[in-house]
Amino acid sequence: MMALGLVLFFAVYLSPAWPNAVDPEGKEFVLSPEAKAALGLFLLAATWWVFEVVPIGITSIVIGVVQAMFLIRPAQKAFTDFMVPSVWFIIGSIVIGMAFTRTGLTKRMAYSMLMLVGERTSMIYLGCFIMTAGLTLIMAHTAVAAAVYPLLMAVYALYERGSTPTKFGKGLFIGMAFVAGAGSVITLLGAARGAVAIGFFNDIVGREISFFELSYYMAPIGIVMVFILWGLMMVLFKPERSRIDGLRHRVKSLSENLGKISRTEIVTLATVVIVILMLSFRKFIPGLENVEKSAIILLSTIVFFATRILKIDDLENIPWNIILLFGGAMSIGFCLWETGAAEWLAIIWLGLLKNAGWLLFILGVSLFVLIMTNFIMNVAAIAISLPVALVIAPYLNVAPEVILFSSLTVAGMPFLLLVGAAPNAIAYESRQFTSGEFLRAGLPASAILMVVLAIFVRFIWPWMGMPVTM
């Protein structure tokens, strides 16, 4: 598979010039040699990431090196993308998880949750998934994944003490990553993509989508997907044991051994709650509306080390394989964006759909966003596809609202690749599954998502009052 990735790259890189893309208004988009090379690098990275021919962090380094060696982009840009604010947000999220583990908060929260859901492993799946999705209603899904991850590790330790991966472990962590995405589409607080998409919509269509209007349409599909994904995990990764006998008694005993909540736990919890409130409501707090979210979450990192909750050994235990993975994903995403390769792909793809029926057009736009959001930032996937789709939509009598909501739905659920979203990468840190196993679980999940979306577009959203055709 290492050779396959190289062959794909050089086949695209050395191929003759590709035809121009033409948008509905007749404007031509040239695929430059740099953009063509970016597409080749995109295929190389995808192949190596999926089959893990080298550690995933090393594939990310290859992305930066190839850009510099083949003059696709200057090294200054290619490597700077590895430390953009979004990557720092991942670091801040991971440190929060480390603080929760260090203070014992994760065990305390895990034991409380297990006392509620009982001893059946299917209910443990469901309890963990509902908790994860519920938290994404008020905080970014990346922060949720980082906070929930150590809690799930504590839950898993009660199921299996060895280091050998189990079906329960695969379902627990892959499911967590999937439902974090499903929950994040419900409110504007779950991720930044919603605000960006609404901004495009307002500029192009001239209509404002309110916070509550978005939640009104997105809540049903987000909730339905959480329960469907729970069922899918039960099918794909049915736990080896249907219940953990004696778990409730063990959890009660372990919970009592923790004693009263300590000062460090209170400081950690208070710090995280304050950070979450600042992240959730910064747009409504004077002076904070323009502050980058990464700076806010990193305040917690500073507090944890200043109060000696975390020490230098903890800093050296940061999982750099995951950080590099996300840095590489940002670099290839910006590479596709800045060379024009992503825009060229969007025009070609949506141009193929200009004579399609309205339902096929909507699903085609959604499928493009779904594929792209697995490789580049979902915000970028929205940014390159939504404007073109909104221009084509009136020619096919398709209402712009349904384009917006269907694109937001799939952009929040990149189930195929680890680089698609931070929760995917955080779940991978559990070492319970390979990137290939993640892809194999993501293929049926993505197919189900498209079917559910088609049902919502055809029947449920129109019944709820959403305009679908003009």
Salt bridges, closest charged atoms under 4 A:
ASP81 OD2 - ARG73 NH2 2.54
GLU119 OE1 - ARG243 NH2 3.22
GLU213 OE2 - ARG207 NH2 3.05
ASP245 OD1 - ARG243 NE 3.15
GLU265 OE2 - ARG108 NE 2.86
GLU292 OE2 - LYS293 NZ 3.86
ASP314 OD1 - ARG102 NH2 2.57
GLU338 OE1 - ARG73 NH1 2.79
GLU338 OE1 - LYS77 NZ 3.90
GLU401 OE2 - ARG207 NE 3.03
GLU437 OE2 - LYS170 NZ 3.18
